Amino acid sequence: MQAKVKEALHNIWQAEVLDEADKAFYYCIERFSTKYPKAMACLEMDKAEMLVFYDYPAETWRHIRTTNPLESVFAIVRLLTHKMKNCGSRITTLTMAFKLMATAQKRWHRF
């Protein structure tokens, strides 16, 4: 069942236009509200935030939809802080993680 919910959610945020996303959204709510009432209520509550990227030009959607830039930053931080786990204080490790993220931020696209 989780694969079906995932597919339904994917259909929402991969829709070509907002009208299609709305239809996919309400189809998902209708289809899964009985089995997952709390999750669907949460989804309904956050609909506006979930679909706000449709307010931006279509060429930016790919960048807005993905979390890959964040995931790659945290992967580097996780790797390096894991290696430094026994090499210094907690403050040193947090400072290094902050500096790594600040450096990575300079390469992020701004809209």
C-alpha positions in Angstrom: 0.0 0.0 0.0 2.8 2.4 0.7 4.0 2.2 -2.9 0.6 3.3 -4.0 0.5 6.3 -1.7 4.0 7.2 -2.8 2.9 7.0 -6.4 -0.2 9.2 -5.7 2.0 11.8 -4.0 4.5 11.7 -6.9 1.6 12.4 -9.3 0.7 15.5 -7.3 4.1 17.2 -7.4 5.1 16.0 -10.8 1.9 17.4 -12.5 2.5 19.6 -15.5 0.2 22.4 -14.3 -1.6 23.4 -11.1 -5.0 22.1 -12.2 -3.6 18.6 -12.8 -1.9 18.8 -9.4 -5.2 19.7 -7.7 -6.9 16.8 -9.4 -4.1 14.4 -8.3 -4.2 15.9 -4.8 -7.9 15.3 -4.3 -7.7 11.9 -5.8 -5.0 11.0 -3.3 -7.1 12.4 -0.4 -10.2 10.6 -1.5 -8.4 7.3 -2.1 -6.4 7.0 1.1 -8.3 9.0 3.7 -10.0 5.9 5.0 -6.8 3.9 5.5 -4.6 6.9 6.5 -6.8 9.6 8.0 -4.2 11.4 10.0 -1.7 11.5 7.1 -4.3 12.7 4.7 -5.5 15.4 7.2 -2.0 16.6 7.5 -1.6 16.7 3.7 -4.8 18.7 3.4 -3.7 21.1 6.0 -0.4 21.8 4.1 -1.8 21.8 0.6 -1.0 25.5 -0.1 2.7 25.1 1.0 3.0 21.8 -0.9 1.9 23.4 -4.2 3.4 26.8 -3.8 6.2 26.1 -6.3 3.5 26.3 -9.1 3.6 30.1 -8.5 7.1 30.2 -9.9 8.3 29.8 -13.6 8.2 26.1 -14.7 12.0 26.1 -15.5 12.7 26.5 -11.7 10.4 23.7 -10.6 13.1 21.0 -10.9 15.3 22.9 -8.5 12.5 23.7 -6.0 11.1 20.1 -6.0 14.4 18.4 -5.2 16.2 18.2 -1.9 19.4 16.8 -3.4 21.5 19.9 -2.7 20.6 19.6 1.0 21.1 15.9 1.0 24.6 16.1 -0.6 25.6 18.8 1.9 24.5 16.7 4.8 26.2 13.6 3.4 29.6 15.5 3.3 29.0 16.8 6.9 28.0 13.4 8.1 31.1 11.8 6.6 33.5 14.3 7.9 32.0 14.6 11.4 31.9 10.8 11.7 35.7 10.7 10.9 36.3 13.5 13.5 34.1 11.9 16.2 37.1 11.1 18.4 39.2 14.1 17.3 38.3 17.1 19.4 35.4 18.6 21.2 31.7 18.8 20.3 32.2 22.5 19.7 35.0 21.8 17.3 32.9 19.3 15.3 29.8 21.7 15.3 32.0 24.6 14.1 33.4 22.4 11.3 30.0 21.3 10.2 28.8 25.0 10.2 31.8 26.0 8.1 31.2 23.2 5.6 27.5 24.2 5.2 28.4 27.9 4.8 30.9 27.0 2.1 28.4 24.8 0.3 25.8 27.6 0.5 27.9 29.8 -1.7 27.3 27.5 -4.6 23.5 27.2 -4.3 21.3 28.9 -6.9 19.3 31.8 -5.7 15.9 32.6 -7.4 
